[in-house]
Amino acid sequence: MMSVDRAKNQVLAVNGGDPAKGRPNPPMYPGGMEIGPEEEEAVLEVLRSKRLFRYYGPNAGPSKVEALEKAFAAHMGTRRALAVTSGTAALICALQGLGVGPGDEVIVPAYTWIASASAVMAVGGIPIMAEVDETLTLDPADVERRITPYTKAIMPVHMRGAPCRMDALTAIARQHGLTIIEDTAQANGASFGGRRLGSIGDVGIFSLQFNKIITAGEGGVVITDDDQIWQRALMFHDVVGGQRNNIAPAEILWGVNFRMAELLAAVALVQLKRLDGLLDAMRQRKRMLKDGIAPVLAAKGFRFREMADPAGDAAIALVFFVDRPETAHWAAGALKAENINASVLYSPDRSDYHIYPHWAPIMNQKAWTPDGGPWRWAQRPIEYTPDMCPRSLDLLGRAIHLDISPLLTNEDVEEMIDGITRVVEAA
């Protein structure tokens, strides 16, 4: 006969059994959890120099921001990099670099952080939402359907560490004479076809906010091989960027202030050296977990999220689709009871700025002033409805998301496999 303890271990935790996993997952701040003496010393070096501003201080010396730009461009394989205050600032500067302006339409995915669309509006452009496919990134076929004479750019967003179908999107952009801005905020270091994400389109952006793979708390970076895009972004990110960089007065455009501080750059330089190690750790753990639960998912007819390039995945998350939203919500709750941090990517009744129907200020076309943009600058009638991307909502509503922390131990992963197997078998 089965022992009482063994019998209890077979009972789901949600039904009173012991959790499969002995401890909660580590916090999902990959780079943030690695902050240590190297970052501390880098910050102290800046403080001791009293040179907190990129361009000058009481003593002459090299700039950490300039060093970060050179190191970042080299790491990503581009000629140029520009360090700024945030990922959103990077998007705005990149869009200015591309020349996106009032009334220009930019195609963005239905699943992305709202900043992707907000940045388009910040330069006067009109975000046009397109479906995602089973990669949970832009569906190239739907992108092509949404192109109009007013489309200026396509914004692939490499959501949750996974590369978009960049070959297809690049071909569409080339065919229609459009530019590509890659939002790589959640996929720093990932790749497609052997090339680092962010380096494939005309311009790419990164975020160094605390949730991201590597972090300085805040900050962002723009990368490009195009000197004109770089120069325009440079001028916009610094009100005197043109003068500082000896651009001819007749060519100087006005700018704002998105300059990165030396303290942020000092931390980011150390974190950049940690990037490949973090990716290796997450990829190993994801591979173990995926291999371990593949048989039970297949037996139930559930499917993993597709990967446009499995080798290029940053591996910050494992996502699988179940048969219907009700199953997804029950399974996520049961997994949480097993000490496995699971979530459903879309719930109609839970506000989440990653999903387009919850972008209230955009869906309602709100402007800062009665006559403000960008909607009054649209070149055709623009209408947003909550159901305009039904395939995206269906996929996201059936998608169960699991964080893959680089701090997970082999025991953690084995226990996750056990708990997920139990829950999926009972689903």
Secondary structure, 3 states (H helix, E strand, C coil): CCCHHHHHHHCCHHHCCCCCCCCCCCCCCCCHHHCCHHHHHHHHHHHHHCCCCCCCCCCCCCCHHHHHHHHHHHHHCCCEEEEECCHHHHHHHHHHHHCCCCCCEEEEECECCCHHHHHHHHCCCEEEEECECCCCCECHHHHHHCCCCCEEEECCECHHHCCCCHHHHHHHHHHHCCEEEEECCCCCCCEECCEECCCCCCEEEEECECCCCCCCECCEEEEECCHHHHHHHHHHHECCHHHHCCCCHHHCCCCCECECCHHHHHHHHHHHHHHHHHHHHHHHHHHHHHHHHHHHHHHHCCEECCCCCHHHCCCCEEEEECCCHHHHHHHHHHHHHCCCCEEECCCCCCCCCCEHHHCHHHHCCCCCCCCCCCHHHCCCCCCCCCCCCHHHHHHHHCEEEEECCCCCCHHHHHHHHHHHHHHHHHC
